[in-house]
Amino acid sequence: MSLKPKKRSLTLHGHQTSVSLEDRFWRSFCDIAQRKSLSLNALAAKIDADRNLDAGLASAMRDYVLCYYLGKVDDLKH
């Protein structure tokens, strides 16, 4: 398992984008999407819509994963 971030491709609102995430965060993000019965793109779009604009999408995704596993994700907001 690599601690070095890798580029991952996503499509948000019909546009290709990429985020650089470490393997652990990417696998956790995929697990959360599956648990919520969402596609990776749909979950990323929700996180993107809710994020603070001073944070990049990759940082917002890491924060979401951490909050999810700490039990602090509000399903109505995300």
Secondary structure, DSSP 8 states (H G I E B T S, - for coil): ---S-EEEEEEETTEEEEEEE-HHHHHHHHHHHHHTT--HHHHHHHHHHHS-TTS-HHHHHHHHHHHHHTT---TTT-
